[in-house]
């Protein structure tokens, strides 16, 4: 009998199981829960709680974009993705947090 991998989904930042949170957003290989999205959005407003980063450079959610030619991106380069919240194994930028927040709000 094989185990159901869907039941083994945990937030990559706080470690909470999907059954213990309202929303668990998946990016292949990692997850973020609605509670971390809310907490990290608050941290972005506090100096010293985030670190500056270049667009797409350190974010675990959008780092795959770092090697994509700028001309392939939609419109002009964004000024988003400049603040980074670093977790123990993964990190997330303000641009990805904004998208995650929209997902969480849409699922309420």
MMTF fields as JSON, N, C-alpha, C and O atoms, coordinates in Angstrom:
{
  "mmtfVersion": "1.0.0",
  "mmtfProducer": "UNKNOWN",
  "numBonds": 431,
  "numAtoms": 432,
  "numGroups": 108,
  "numChains": 1,
  "numModels": 1,
  "chainsPerModel": [1],
  "groupsPerChain": [108],
  "chainIdList": ["A"],
  "bondAtomList": [4, 2, 8, 6, 12, 10, 16, 14, 20, 18, 24, 22, 28, 26, 32, 30, 36, 34, 40, 38, 44, 42, 48, 46, 52, 50, 56, 54, 60, 58, 64, 62, 68, 66, 72, 70, 76, 74, 80, 78, 84, 82, 88, 86, 92, 90, 96, 94, 100, 98, 104, 102, 108, 106, 112, 110, 116, 114, 120, 118, 124, 122, 128, 126, 132, 130, 136, 134, 140, 138, 144, 142, 148, 146, 152, 150, 156, 154, 160, 158, 164, 162, 168, 166, 172, 170, 176, 174, 180, 178, 184, 182, 188, 186, 192, 190, 196, 194, 200, 198, 204, 202, 208, 206, 212, 210, 216, 214, 220, 218, 224, 222, 228, 226, 232, 230, 236, 234, 240, 238, 244, 242, 248, 246, 252, 250, 256, 254, 260, 258, 264, 262, 268, 266, 272, 270, 276, 274, 280, 278, 284, 282, 288, 286, 292, 290, 296, 294, 300, 298, 304, 302, 308, 306, 312, 310, 316, 314, 320, 318, 324, 322, 328, 326, 332, 330, 336, 334, 340, 338, 344, 342, 348, 346, 352, 350, 356, 354, 360, 358, 364, 362, 368, 366, 372, 370, 376, 374, 380, 378, 384, 382, 388, 386, 392, 390, 396, 394, 400, 398, 404, 402, 408, 406, 412, 410, 416, 414, 420, 418, 424, 422, 428, 426],
  "bondOrderList": [1, 1, 1, 1, 1, 1, 1, 1, 1, 1, 1, 1, 1, 1, 1, 1, 1, 1, 1, 1, 1, 1, 1, 1, 1, 1, 1, 1, 1, 1, 1, 1, 1, 1, 1, 1, 1, 1, 1, 1, 1, 1, 1, 1, 1, 1, 1, 1, 1, 1, 1, 1, 1, 1, 1, 1, 1, 1, 1, 1, 1, 1, 1, 1, 1, 1, 1, 1, 1, 1, 1, 1, 1, 1, 1, 1, 1, 1, 1, 1, 1, 1, 1, 1, 1, 1, 1, 1, 1, 1, 1, 1, 1, 1, 1, 1, 1, 1, 1, 1, 1, 1, 1, 1, 1, 1, 1],
  "groupList": [{"groupName": "UNK", "atomNameList": ["N", "CA", "C", "O"], "elementList": ["N", "C", "C", "O"], "formalChargeList": [0, 0, 0, 0], "bondAtomList": [1, 0, 2, 1, 3, 2], "bondOrderList": [1, 1, 2], "singleLetterCode": "X", "chemCompType": "L-PEPTIDE LINKING"}],
  "groupTypeList": [0, 0, 0, 0, 0, 0, 0, 0, 0, 0, 0, 0, 0, 0, 0, 0, 0, 0, 0, 0, 0, 0, 0, 0, 0, 0, 0, 0, 0, 0, 0, 0, 0, 0, 0, 0, 0, 0, 0, 0, 0, 0, 0, 0, 0, 0, 0, 0, 0, 0, 0, 0, 0, 0, 0, 0, 0, 0, 0, 0, 0, 0, 0, 0, 0, 0, 0, 0, 0, 0, 0, 0, 0, 0, 0, 0, 0, 0, 0, 0, 0, 0, 0, 0, 0, 0, 0, 0, 0, 0, 0, 0, 0, 0, 0, 0, 0, 0, 0, 0, 0, 0, 0, 0, 0, 0, 0, 0],
  "groupIdList": [1, 2, 3, 4, 5, 6, 7, 8, 9, 10, 11, 12, 13, 14, 15, 16, 17, 18, 19, 20, 21, 22, 23, 24, 25, 26, 27, 28, 29, 30, 31, 32, 33, 34, 35, 36, 37, 38, 39, 40, 41, 42, 43, 44, 45, 46, 47, 48, 49, 50, 51, 52, 53, 54, 55, 56, 57, 58, 59, 60, 61, 62, 63, 64, 65, 66, 67, 68, 69, 70, 71, 72, 73, 74, 75, 76, 77, 78, 79, 80, 81, 82, 83, 84, 85, 86, 87, 88, 89, 90, 91, 92, 93, 94, 95, 96, 97, 98, 99, 100, 101, 102, 103, 104, 105, 106, 107, 108],
  "secStructList": [7, 7, 7, 7, 4, 4, 4, 4, 7, 5, 7, 6, 6, 6, 7, 7, 5, 4, 4, 4, 1, 1, 7, 3, 3, 3, 3, 6, 6, 3, 3, 3, 3, 2, 2, 2, 2, 2, 2, 2, 2, 2, 2, 6, 6, 1, 6, 6, 1, 1, 3, 3, 7, 7, 6, 6, 6, 1, 7, 6, 6, 6, 4, 4, 4, 4, 4, 1, 7, 4, 4, 4, 1, 1, 1, 1, 7, 7, 1, 7, 1, 7, 3, 3, 3, 3, 7, 1, 1, 7, 3, 3, 3, 2, 2, 2, 2, 2, 2, 2, 2, 2, 2, 2, 2, 2, 2, 7],
  "xCoordList": [0.839, 0.0, 0.891, 1.819, 0.603, 1.397, 0.761, -0.457, 1.608, 1.11, 0.591, 1.08, -0.399, -0.955, -0.09, -0.135, 0.692, 1.6, 0.855, 1.409, -0.388, -1.172, -1.342, -1.427, -1.391, -1.544, -0.255, -0.276, 0.847, 2.138, 2.572, 3.748, 1.651, 1.965, 2.053, 1.104, 3.215, 3.495, 4.02, 4.666, 3.745, 4.303, 5.818, 6.349, 6.502, 7.962, 8.595, 9.8, 7.797, 8.327, 8.048, 8.958, 6.801, 6.471, 6.292, 6.276, 6.158, 6.033, 4.637, 4.461, 3.628, 2.266, 1.731, 1.994, 0.975, 0.35, -0.805, -1.417, -1.098, -2.171, -3.516, -4.357, -3.735, -5.002, -5.083, -6.16, -3.954, -3.914, -3.939, -3.858, -4.052, -4.117, -5.295, -5.842, -5.678, -6.791, -6.414, -7.149, -5.245, -4.804, -3.331, -2.536, -2.972, -1.574, -1.294, -1.832, -0.446, -0.131, 1.099, 2.096, 1.023, 2.107, 2.876, 2.3, 4.17, 5.093, 5.834, 6.202, 6.072, 6.744, 7.953, 8.903, 7.88, 8.968, 8.85, 9.687, 7.827, 7.662, 6.243, 5.486, 5.889, 4.553, 4.682, 5.69, 3.635, 3.524, 2.066, 1.163, 1.84, 0.469, -0.008, 0.781, -1.314, -1.921, -1.395, -1.289, -1.069, -0.579, 0.795, 1.054, 1.668, 2.992, 2.864, 3.594, 1.954, 1.733, 1.359, 1.914, 0.416, 0.004, 1.128, 1.342, 1.842, 2.949, 4.054, 4.586, 4.399, 5.475, 5.077, 5.922, 3.811, 3.358, 3.535, 3.892, 3.286, 3.494, 4.984, 5.36, 5.833, 7.274, 7.827, 8.791, 7.213, 7.685, 7.521, 8.194, 6.642, 6.416, 7.359, 7.359, 8.169, 9.037, 10.508, 11.02, 11.179, 12.597, 13.393, 13.139, 14.339, 15.191, 14.628, 15.335, 13.388, 12.77, 12.851, 12.485, 13.327, 13.493, 14.858, 15.484, 15.299, 16.574, 16.37, 15.499, 17.151, 17.017, 17.535, 18.468, 16.927, 17.36, 17.087, 16.267, 17.766, 17.506, 16.335, 16.091, 15.627, 14.468, 14.795, 15.715, 14.055, 14.144, 15.427, 15.597, 16.323, 17.622, 17.593, 18.156, 16.961, 17.04, 15.729, 15.717, 14.641, 13.327, 13.188, 13.413, 12.818, 12.63, 11.436, 11.391, 10.465, 9.282, 9.551, 9.085, 10.294, 10.478, 11.919, 12.229, 12.803, 14.212, 14.431, 15.449, 13.468, 13.596, 13.601, 14.025, 13.139, 13.081, 14.415, 14.57, 15.392, 16.626, 17.388, 18.13, 17.228, 17.948, 17.099, 17.556, 15.869, 14.99, 15.358, 15.467, 15.547, 15.865, 14.776, 13.584, 15.202, 14.269, 13.186, 12.055, 13.515, 12.541, 11.4, 10.352, 11.579, 10.51, 9.507, 8.416, 9.878, 8.988, 7.916, 8.098, 6.795, 5.67, 5.979, 6.293, 5.894, 6.066, 7.463, 8.419, 7.555, 8.85, 9.242, 8.382, 10.528, 10.959, 10.257, 10.088, 9.86, 9.104, 10.027, 11.198, 9.485, 10.251, 9.895, 10.355, 9.076, 8.727, 9.812, 10.731, 9.704, 10.695, 11.999, 13.067, 11.92, 13.125, 13.314, 14.368, 12.295, 12.372, 12.244, 11.408, 13.066, 13.109, 12.916, 13.547, 12.027, 11.871, 12.556, 12.193, 13.542, 14.313, 13.873, 13.869, 13.502, 13.182, 14.379, 15.443, 14.224, 15.352, 15.888, 17.099, 14.996, 15.429, 15.025, 15.675, 13.956, 13.403, 13.244, 13.248, 13.103, 12.874, 11.789, 11.491, 11.202, 10.134, 10.223, 10.466, 10.019, 10.102, 8.723, 7.702, 8.717, 7.468, 6.546, 5.324, 7.098, 6.277, 5.507, 4.305, 6.2, 5.539, 4.564, 3.521, 4.897, 3.963, 2.673, 1.588, 2.797, 1.602, 0.701, -0.517, 1.288, 0.52, -0.105, -1.28, 0.666, 0.147, -0.991, -1.979, -0.86, -1.919, -3.2, -4.29, -3.087, -4.266, -4.927, -6.154, -4.124, -4.663, -5.409, -6.523, -4.797, -5.417, -6.736, -7.748, -6.735, -7.951, -9.027, -10.205, -8.642, -9.599, -10.208, -11.269, -9.549, -10.045, -10.842, -11.397, -10.91, -11.664, -13.147, -13.938],
  "yCoordList": [-1.18, 0.0, 1.252, 1.356, 2.199, 3.419, 4.515, 4.565, 5.386, 6.492, 7.595, 7.781, 8.322, 9.444, 10.669, 11.222, 11.095, 12.225, 13.518, 14.424, 13.619, 14.827, 15.103, 16.26, 14.057, 14.225, 14.677, 15.057, 14.647, 15.001, 16.393, 16.608, 17.331, 18.685, 19.606, 19.735, 20.245, 21.125, 22.452, 22.505, 23.525, 24.825, 24.741, 24.273, 25.189, 25.145, 26.166, 26.117, 27.089, 28.125, 27.835, 27.922, 27.49, 27.266, 25.789, 25.432, 24.929, 23.495, 23.0, 21.815, 23.876, 23.439, 22.565, 22.808, 21.541, 20.616, 21.315, 22.225, 20.897, 21.528, 21.489, 22.358, 20.499, 20.412, 21.406, 21.622, 22.013, 22.941, 24.407, 25.302, 24.652, 26.023, 26.14, 25.138, 27.374, 27.617, 27.334, 26.666, 27.855, 27.742, 27.351, 27.885, 26.43, 26.057, 26.199, 25.451, 27.167, 27.467, 26.665, 26.648, 26.0, 25.132, 25.727, 26.239, 25.647, 25.829, 24.507, 23.999, 23.932, 22.624, 22.588, 23.357, 21.68, 21.499, 22.289, 22.137, 23.136, 23.915, 24.434, 24.457, 24.853, 25.361, 26.581, 26.76, 27.42, 28.507, 28.587, 28.516, 28.734, 28.782, 30.221, 31.164, 30.367, 31.684, 32.433, 33.659, 31.712, 32.362, 32.989, 34.104, 32.285, 32.849, 34.011, 34.995, 33.915, 35.026, 36.279, 37.351, 36.152, 37.295, 37.834, 39.044, 36.938, 37.333, 38.018, 39.041, 37.466, 38.026, 39.376, 40.262, 39.546, 40.848, 41.914, 43.051, 41.552, 42.497, 42.8, 43.946, 41.77, 41.975, 42.919, 43.643, 42.91, 43.786, 45.263, 46.106, 45.591, 46.981, 47.436, 48.61, 46.507, 46.81, 46.812, 45.792, 47.952, 48.002, 46.965, 46.751, 46.344, 45.369, 43.958, 43.036, 43.765, 42.439, 41.758, 40.591, 42.48, 41.937, 42.393, 43.279, 41.784, 42.199, 42.621, 42.082, 43.565, 43.975, 42.877, 42.148, 42.776, 41.79, 42.328, 43.229, 41.783, 42.139, 41.307, 40.204, 41.833, 41.159, 39.714, 39.456, 38.79, 37.348, 36.679, 35.48, 37.386, 36.804, 35.72, 34.645, 35.966, 35.051, 34.377, 33.478, 34.777, 34.253, 32.8, 32.489, 31.921, 30.508, 30.309, 29.332, 31.228, 31.104, 31.541, 30.892, 32.63, 33.137, 33.08, 33.65, 32.415, 32.383, 31.739, 31.981, 30.912, 30.322, 31.391, 31.12, 32.595, 33.678, 34.385, 35.16, 34.136, 34.909, 34.737, 35.637, 33.62, 33.395, 33.671, 33.469, 34.132, 34.436, 35.811, 36.768, 35.928, 37.239, 38.263, 37.957, 39.469, 40.528, 40.756, 41.098, 40.572, 40.804, 39.789, 40.027, 38.662, 37.664, 38.004, 37.437, 38.931, 39.293, 40.235, 40.922, 40.259, 41.109, 42.571, 42.918, 43.417, 44.852, 45.226, 44.469, 46.401, 46.904, 46.157, 45.633, 46.109, 45.46, 46.075, 47.292, 45.253, 45.674, 46.21, 45.837, 47.095, 47.508, 46.636, 46.882, 45.618, 44.676, 43.623, 43.572, 42.799, 41.76, 42.315, 41.769, 43.411, 44.03, 43.802, 44.123, 43.247, 42.945, 41.44, 40.805, 40.877, 39.43, 39.048, 39.617, 38.067, 37.443, 36.088, 35.264, 35.864, 34.621, 33.69, 34.066, 32.462, 31.424, 30.516, 30.773, 29.448, 28.546, 27.871, 27.706, 27.482, 26.794, 27.53, 27.391, 28.313, 28.978, 30.467, 30.894, 31.244, 32.674, 33.088, 32.373, 34.266, 34.748, 36.27, 36.954, 36.789, 38.234, 38.874, 38.187, 40.192, 40.92, 40.744, 40.782, 40.558, 40.347, 39.02, 38.976, 37.953, 36.649, 36.654, 36.003, 37.39, 37.495, 38.173, 37.805, 39.164, 39.854, 38.881, 38.892, 38.055, 37.047, 36.047, 35.706, 35.578, 34.623, 35.242, 34.569, 36.517, 37.199, 37.26, 37.076, 37.514, 37.54, 36.164, 36.065, 35.112, 33.749, 33.495, 32.971, 33.862, 33.648, 34.414, 33.851, 35.672, 36.492, 35.905, 35.911, 35.404, 34.812, 33.505, 33.096, 32.854, 31.573, 31.722, 30.741, 32.934, 33.151, 33.16, 33.329],
  "zCoordList": [0.0, 0.0, 0.0, 0.802, -0.901, -0.987, -0.145, 0.023, 0.376, 1.179, 0.272, -0.842, 0.756, 0.025, 0.302, 1.4, -0.679, -0.497, -0.213, 0.41, -0.657, -0.434, 1.057, 1.467, 1.865, 3.301, 3.971, 5.142, 3.269, 3.831, 3.39, 3.098, 3.339, 2.902, 4.113, 4.886, 4.26, 5.381, 4.864, 3.818, 5.597, 5.25, 5.361, 6.369, 4.336, 4.309, 5.246, 5.489, 5.775, 6.653, 8.124, 8.948, 8.471, 9.887, 10.231, 11.409, 9.226, 9.465, 9.777, 10.064, 9.73, 10.028, 8.902, 7.724, 9.29, 8.341, 7.637, 8.195, 6.431, 5.64, 6.344, 6.114, 7.196, 7.927, 9.08, 9.635, 9.446, 10.568, 10.144, 10.985, 8.83, 8.317, 7.367, 6.907, 7.079, 6.164, 4.719, 3.991, 4.309, 2.923, 2.907, 3.68, 2.034, 1.827, 0.336, -0.481, -0.012, -1.403, -1.795, -1.073, -2.944, -3.377, -4.541, -5.502, -4.43, -5.541, -5.591, -4.531, -6.721, -6.733, -5.793, -5.934, -4.844, -3.896, -2.615, -1.725, -2.489, -1.265, -1.138, -2.109, 0.08, 0.393, 1.303, 1.987, 1.297, 2.27, 2.696, 1.863, 4.001, 4.53, 4.653, 4.606, 4.813, 4.934, 6.165, 6.142, 7.225, 8.432, 8.195, 8.649, 7.493, 7.18, 6.205, 6.323, 5.248, 4.318, 5.096, 4.852, 6.036, 6.848, 7.715, 7.786, 8.371, 9.235, 8.433, 8.864, 7.278, 6.473, 5.882, 5.753, 5.521, 5.028, 6.104, 5.797, 7.37, 8.469, 8.646, 8.892, 8.522, 8.663, 7.605, 7.855, 6.414, 5.333, 5.669, 5.075, 6.61, 6.993, 8.1, 8.471, 8.634, 9.76, 9.321, 8.861, 9.461, 9.106, 9.914, 11.099, 9.255, 9.918, 9.969, 10.375, 9.571, 9.588, 8.226, 8.09, 7.225, 5.876, 5.374, 5.954, 4.308, 3.731, 2.282, 1.6, 1.808, 0.407, -0.518, -0.18, -1.66, -2.643, -4.035, -4.211, -5.007, -6.391, -6.89, -6.401, -7.846, -8.405, -8.764, -9.54, -8.207, -8.476, -7.972, -8.195, -7.313, -7.005, -5.945, -6.156, -4.821, -3.688, -3.329, -2.488, -3.932, -3.578, -4.04, -5.21, -3.117, -3.454, -4.38, -5.127, -4.339, -5.18, -6.609, -7.545, -6.801, -8.163, -8.647, -9.694, -7.923, -8.315, -9.676, -10.326, -10.111, -11.443, -12.529, -13.653, -12.218, -13.193, -13.377, -14.322, -12.492, -12.549, -13.852, -14.246, -14.525, -15.779, -17.018, -18.143, -16.813, -17.934, -18.49, -17.723, -19.784, -20.365, -20.056, -20.104, -19.743, -19.359, -20.412, -20.067, -21.685, -22.746, -22.706, -23.307, -22.009, -21.905, -20.811, -20.764, -19.93, -18.834, -19.342, -20.348, -18.635, -19.015, -18.717, -17.578, -19.713, -19.517, -19.067, -19.236, -18.496, -18.006, -16.736, -16.029, -16.451, -15.214, -14.01, -13.938, -13.089, -11.922, -10.848, -10.772, -10.015, -8.852, -7.653, -6.538, -7.889, -6.832, -6.717, -7.536, -5.718, -5.523, -4.983, -5.256, -4.208, -3.688, -2.189, -1.639, -1.527, -0.098, 0.071, -0.572, 0.929, 1.092, 2.551, 3.442, 2.787, 4.092, 3.99, 3.151, 4.839, 4.777, 5.904, 7.076, 5.522, 6.488, 6.675, 6.111, 7.466, 7.718, 6.454, 6.305, 5.548, 4.324, 3.061, 2.026, 3.136, 1.96, 2.245, 3.399, 1.187, 1.314, 0.329, -0.627, 0.583, -0.293, -0.386, 0.608, -1.606, -1.832, -1.705, -1.674, -1.632, -1.484, -2.691, -2.541, -3.854, -5.047, -4.942, -5.203, -4.562, -4.414, -3.244, -3.304, -2.169, -1.049, -1.477, -1.027, -2.346, -2.844, -3.609, -3.432, -4.443, -5.192, -4.225, -4.362, -3.254, -2.273, -1.471, -1.178, -1.114, -0.382, -1.21, -0.668, -2.5, -3.37, -3.413, -3.44, -3.421, -3.415, -2.101, -2.108, -0.986, 0.321, 0.412, 0.829, 0.03, 0.081, -0.824, -0.466, -1.981, -2.912, -2.421, -2.894, -1.484, -0.978, 0.305, 0.8, 0.857, 2.108, 1.845, 2.773]
}
